[in-house]
Amino acid sequence: MAYHIAVGARYGTALVHDSIVTPFAVRPAVAPALSAAAYLPLKPPWQGVATLDASITRISRHDSDGTTTNLGRLSTIMFCVGLRRDISKKLSAGLDIGGLKYLPADETGIFNLGAGPLAGVGGLVMEWQLSPGLAIEARYDIHQFTTPALDAEGFTSATLVQRVTLSLAGGTSSEP
């Protein structure tokens, strides 16, 4: 079994957008991201992986007139399981599925009725080995976002949120 920790930066698309009355979007800032993963060797070149991922960001409302309003801090926690496959000696790729939970610092605004349910999440990951125990990891994930307050305000469709994370990962190797 091998383990790794990754530290990086995450960009995410808008959580909410509307253009019926006054166009606006609620977007997270680029955020620090931290993940820990455990790899279980399967039949080569495959590995099973379990990943716990967290990030903390600030969210802001961006209005069409250029004004921006800080809406506070927002944390996310995600747990995924998946498969990784070695493509070459230095490159691996994989697929993940799991759940993501939004954890707002305050129950105000779009979170005034709570954060809502656990969101299903799917992801792709690629990892390039720089040296033994050190890699660059690129992760893409996608999920749907809604909250009870948005539902109460008539936002009947969840927003498709896409996130991209670029990290430096270090850890142990499962190779002898």
C-alpha positions in Angstrom: 0.0 0.0 0.0 1.2 3.5 -0.8 0.1 6.9 0.6 0.5 10.5 -0.6 -0.4 14.0 0.5 -1.0 16.7 -2.1 -1.0 20.5 -1.7 -2.1 22.8 -4.5 -4.5 25.4 -5.8 -8.1 24.9 -7.0 -10.2 26.9 -9.5 -13.9 26.4 -9.6 -16.7 27.7 -11.8 -19.7 29.7 -10.6 -21.9 28.2 -7.9 -24.9 30.3 -8.9 -25.6 32.6 -11.8 -28.8 34.4 -13.0 -29.6 36.9 -15.7 -33.4 37.3 -15.4 -33.5 40.6 -13.4 -29.9 41.7 -12.8 -27.2 39.5 -14.1 -24.9 38.1 -11.4 -22.7 35.1 -10.5 -21.6 33.7 -7.2 -18.0 32.4 -7.6 -15.4 30.9 -5.3 -11.9 32.4 -5.3 -8.9 30.3 -6.3 -8.4 28.2 -3.2 -5.7 26.2 -1.5 -6.4 22.5 -1.7 -5.1 19.6 0.4 -5.7 15.9 -0.2 -4.5 12.6 1.3 -4.8 9.4 -0.7 -4.2 5.7 0.0 -3.3 3.4 -3.0 -4.0 -0.3 -3.0 -2.1 -2.4 -5.6 -4.3 -4.4 -7.9 -3.4 -6.4 -10.9 -0.7 -4.3 -12.7 -0.9 -1.7 -14.1 -4.0 -0.9 -11.9 -4.4 0.5 -8.4 -7.4 1.2 -6.2 -7.3 4.6 -4.5 -9.3 6.3 -1.7 -8.9 10.1 -1.5 -9.9 12.7 1.2 -9.8 16.2 -0.1 -10.5 19.6 1.5 -10.3 23.3 0.6 -11.2 26.6 2.1 -12.1 29.6 -0.1 -14.0 32.9 -0.1 -17.0 33.3 -2.3 -18.1 36.6 -3.9 -21.1 37.9 -5.8 -20.1 39.5 -9.1 -22.7 41.8 -10.5 -23.0 42.9 -14.2 -22.1 46.5 -13.3 -18.7 45.3 -12.1 -19.3 45.4 -8.3 -18.2 42.5 -6.2 -19.6 41.6 -2.8 -17.7 39.3 -0.4 -20.1 36.6 0.8 -17.8 34.9 3.3 -15.7 31.8 3.7 -16.7 28.4 2.3 -15.0 25.0 2.9 -15.5 21.8 1.0 -14.7 18.3 1.9 -14.7 15.4 -0.6 -14.2 11.7 -0.3 -13.7 9.6 -3.5 -12.8 6.1 -4.4 -11.4 5.2 -7.8 -9.0 3.4 -10.1 -5.6 4.5 -11.3 -3.6 3.1 -14.2 0.0 3.5 -15.0 0.3 4.8 -18.6 4.1 4.9 -18.6 6.8 4.8 -16.0 6.2 8.4 -15.1 2.5 9.0 -16.0 -0.6 7.6 -14.4 -4.3 8.5 -14.9 -7.5 7.6 -13.2 -11.2 8.1 -12.5 -12.9 8.8 -9.2 -16.4 8.9 -7.9 -17.6 10.0 -4.5 -19.3 12.7 -2.5 -18.7 16.4 -1.8 -20.1 18.5 1.0 -20.1 22.3 1.2 -19.5 23.8 4.7 -20.2 27.5 4.9 -18.7 29.6 7.7 -22.1 31.3 8.2 -25.7 30.3 7.4 -26.4 33.5 5.5 -27.3 34.3 1.9 -27.4 31.3 -0.4 -26.7 29.1 2.7 -29.4 30.7 5.1 -31.4 27.5 5.1 -28.3 25.3 5.3 -25.7 23.8 2.9 -28.0 21.2 1.3 -27.3 17.6 0.6 -24.1 15.7 -0.2 -23.3 16.2 -3.9 -22.3 13.3 -6.0 -18.9 14.0 -7.7 -17.0 12.4 -10.5 -13.4 13.2 -11.4 -10.4 12.6 -13.6 -6.8 12.7 -12.4 -3.4 12.6 -14.0 -0.1 12.4 -12.2 3.4 12.9 -13.5 6.3 11.5 -11.4 9.1 14.1 -11.1 11.2 11.8 -8.9 10.6 8.9 -6.6 8.0 10.1 -4.0 7.3 13.5 -5.7 4.8 14.2 -8.4 2.7 16.9 -10.1 -1.0 16.0 -9.9 -3.8 17.6 -12.1 -7.4 16.9 -11.0 -10.7 17.7 -12.7 -14.0 17.1 -11.0 -17.6 17.9 -11.7 -20.7 18.0 -9.5 -24.1 19.8 -9.1 -24.6 22.6 -6.6 -27.8 23.8 -5.0 -29.0 24.8 -1.5 -32.4 24.8 0.2 -32.3 28.7 0.1 -31.8 28.6 -3.7 -34.7 26.1 -4.1 -36.9 28.4 -2.0 -36.0 31.4 -4.2 -37.1 29.5 -7.4 -33.7 28.3 -8.6 -35.2 24.9 -9.6 -32.1 23.6 -11.5 -28.8 22.8 -9.8 -25.7 24.5 -11.2 -23.1 22.3 -12.8 -19.8 23.2 -11.1 -16.4 22.2 -12.5 -13.2 22.4 -10.5 -9.6 22.1 -11.6 -6.8 21.5 -9.1 -3.0 21.5 -9.7 -1.0 20.1 -6.8 2.4 18.9 -5.8 2.2 15.4 -4.3 4.6 13.5 -2.1 4.5 10.2 -0.4 5.5 6.5 -0.2 5.7 4.1 -3.0 4.2 0.6 -3.2 7.1 -0.6 -5.3 9.6 -2.9 -3.6 
